[in-house]
Amino acid sequence: MLPSAGLVKALIINMQNKMKKFRNIFMAVLAASLLSCSGNVDDSSLPVLEASDTEIDLATETETVFTVRYNGVDVTEDAEIVSVSGTEDFDGKVFRPQSTGSETFYASYNGKESAQVTVNVVNSRPQVESKYDRHVCVMEFTGAWCINCPDGYDKMIGVMSKPSMSRYKENIHLCAFHSDLEGKDDMAIPQTQDLFAMFDGLAYPSFVTDMREAGILTADGISLFQPSIMASFGDHAAHCGVSVSSVMSGSQAEISVKVQSELTSQYRVIVLVVQDAVKGWQKTNLYPEGDDNYIHKHVVRKVVTSYSGTFAGEKITEDGIIASGAEASGSWTVVVDESWNLDDTEIYALVQDMNGYINNMNVCAIDGGDSGYDLK
């Protein structure tokens, strides 16, 4: 027997009412869920990243220091501060920019991240279009006991041999500082470890470009080498010229260095004796017990100038300042070691700026060399 039309209608209305009630409950639950995800976050429970300065002018300032606070408490020591770009100018707490632009940072603490903080960097100092050609110094830290060091040198040469580097190659000067820290090395000099200690996070083999940027000469670390070179030619233009000469007098070399400045600044001079093609013992992957006939390249035989603290060089004026348009000079005498082959030996004259970075340099032969100012 079929139900009546009235009964069917009643059943339909009852079902519709139940569906409507279910829909209302579902929408209420959904709204509550959305509110809990986006509307009820307590921002006060997030870490707060503070910068001592978010606007840096390189003409007068050198750094900004970060602080992390959580619920008003300084938790900087336990927090992680991150540079979004991974800039090498940031050591985890202090940002010391070397060029203009902007960098963004955030802090992580207790599993939570802070809002981002952006630091803008400008340079109001008038930029000098230098009349001097730029020369770049690359220091290599190496050791005869270091089996991977020859590969490190080869990695640098590989980068410098790229077609894109051809216009710069002649103005890049390598010098190898040898260490006997972990084994035998007859070419080691005392200053190697002092200079090595000036740069954080290095190992053997490593490079330092213009005493400004450093990296380990591994498969990963070599990726920093070319950018450091290009930064010297681009972002860190020369504002001084360097002239160097050397004359042999018996068993001594009489060295003269002149510096012309294009802006009033503090300068120091580093003088190195560098010998190429030195035959001697070296561990290699091919000869793990050592190769007695290995040819060592660009070996620093002697640091002629004094060194201490941030600066490795010497002042050549009373206060170290050379005025814009002025010239200053210094002279040194070096006793030549009998083991040096003078035909392969040169004098490197490096000029540091107020930050301790190499601003420019020049090279001449130890025996009768005379390299004047290298004009563009």
Secondary structure, DSSP 8 states (H G I E B T S, - for coil): ----HHHHHHHHHHHHHHHHHHHHHHHHHHHHHHHHHHT---GGGS-EEEES-SEEETTT---EEEEEEETTEE-GGGSEEEESS--TTB-SSEE--SSSEEEEEEEEETTEE---EEEEEE--S-----SB---EEEEEEE-TT-TTHHHHHHHHHHHHTSGGGTTTGGGEEEEEEE--TTS--TT--THHHHHHTTSTT--SSEEEETTTEEEE-STTGGGGHHHHHHHHHHTS---EEEEEEEEEETTEEEEEEEEEESS-EE-EEEEEEEE-SEEEEE--SS-TT-EEEEEE-SEEEEE-S--BTTB-SB-SSSSSEE-TT-EEEEEEEEE--TT--GGGEEEEEEEE-TTS-EEEEEEEETTTEEE---B-
